Amino acid sequence: MDILLKEKEVYEIVGFKQSKLRHMVIAGEFPAPMKLGNRNRWKQSVVNKWVEEAIEIDGNSQQLLSGLTA
């Protein structure tokens, strides 16, 4: 069973403030939360996958940049 994370827990994991995260959700740059009543919750696996993909993209960007400057 997947753990459901509270907003504060997601902010701590991804390192963004609440307003930045909300803008990213609206822009489709971060997974939308599930609504449980009037609360937002994210599946831990979804947040972890997003973080892994962001790290992979950043790593590829760094490799591309180092290749251009070499």
TORROKE-182019 format. One record per residue (C-alpha): residue in one letter; x negated, y, z negated. Coordinates in nm, 2 decimals, decimal comma. Last residue first. Layout:
% TORROKE-182019
node residu=A east=X north=Y up=Z
...
This chain:
% TORROKE-182019
node residu=A east=-3,48 north=2,07 up=2,34
node residu=T east=-3,23 north=2,34 up=2,29
node residu=L east=-2,95 north=2,18 up=2,50
node residu=G east=-3,01 north=1,84 up=2,34
node residu=S east=-2,99 north=1,99 up=1,99
node residu=L east=-2,66 north=2,15 up=2,08
node residu=L east=-2,51 north=1,82 up=2,22
node residu=Q east=-2,63 north=1,63 up=1,92
node residu=Q east=-2,48 north=1,89 up=1,68
node residu=S east=-2,15 north=1,87 up=1,87
node residu=N east=-2,15 north=1,49 up=1,85
node residu=G east=-2,20 north=1,51 up=1,47
node residu=D east=-1,92 north=1,77 up=1,44
node residu=I east=-1,68 north=1,54 up=1,64
node residu=E east=-1,78 north=1,24 up=1,43
node residu=I east=-1,74 north=1,44 up=1,10
node residu=A east=-1,40 north=1,56 up=1,22
node residu=E east=-1,30 north=1,20 up=1,31
node residu=E east=-1,40 north=1,07 up=0,97
node residu=V east=-1,21 north=1,35 up=0,80
node residu=W east=-0,90 north=1,28 up=1,00
node residu=K east=-0,92 north=0,91 up=0,93
node residu=N east=-0,95 north=0,98 up=0,55
node residu=V east=-0,65 north=1,21 up=0,56
node residu=V east=-0,44 north=0,95 up=0,74
node residu=S east=-0,55 north=0,67 up=0,51
node residu=Q east=-0,47 north=0,88 up=0,20
node residu=K east=-0,11 north=0,92 up=0,32
node residu=W east=-0,01 north=1,28 up=0,29
node residu=R east=0,25 north=1,43 up=0,06
node residu=N east=0,44 north=1,75 up=0,07
node residu=R east=0,71 north=1,82 up=-0,20
node residu=N east=1,06 north=1,94 up=-0,15
node residu=G east=1,22 north=1,60 up=-0,17
node residu=L east=0,94 north=1,37 up=-0,04
node residu=K east=0,83 north=1,53 up=0,28
node residu=M east=0,55 north=1,36 up=0,47
node residu=P east=0,27 north=1,59 up=0,56
node residu=A east=0,17 north=1,70 up=0,91
node residu=P east=-0,17 north=1,57 up=1,03
node residu=F east=-0,43 north=1,85 up=1,09
node residu=E east=-0,51 north=2,05 up=1,41
node residu=G east=-0,14 north=2,05 up=1,52
node residu=A east=-0,14 north=2,44 up=1,50
node residu=I east=0,12 north=2,43 up=1,22
node residu=V east=-0,08 north=2,17 up=1,03
node residu=M east=-0,40 north=2,38 up=1,08
node residu=H east=-0,22 north=2,70 up=0,96
node residu=R east=-0,11 north=2,51 up=0,65
node residu=L east=-0,46 north=2,38 up=0,58
node residu=K east=-0,60 north=2,73 up=0,61
node residu=S east=-0,34 north=2,87 up=0,37
node residu=Q east=-0,40 north=2,60 up=0,11
node residu=K east=-0,77 north=2,64 up=0,10
node residu=F east=-0,99 north=2,40 up=0,29
node residu=G east=-1,25 north=2,16 up=0,15
node residu=V east=-1,10 north=1,85 up=0,32
node residu=I east=-1,09 north=1,63 up=0,01
node residu=E east=-1,01 north=1,91 up=-0,25
node residu=Y east=-0,74 north=2,06 up=-0,03
node residu=V east=-0,59 north=1,71 up=0,01
node residu=E east=-0,58 north=1,65 up=-0,36
node residu=K east=-0,41 north=1,99 up=-0,41
node residu=E east=-0,15 north=1,90 up=-0,16
node residu=K east=-0,06 north=1,57 up=-0,33
node residu=L east=-0,19 north=1,25 up=-0,19
node residu=L east=0,02 north=0,94 up=-0,13
node residu=I east=-0,17 north=0,61 up=-0,17
node residu=D east=-0,13 north=0,35 up=0,09
node residu=M east=0,00 north=0,00 up=0,00
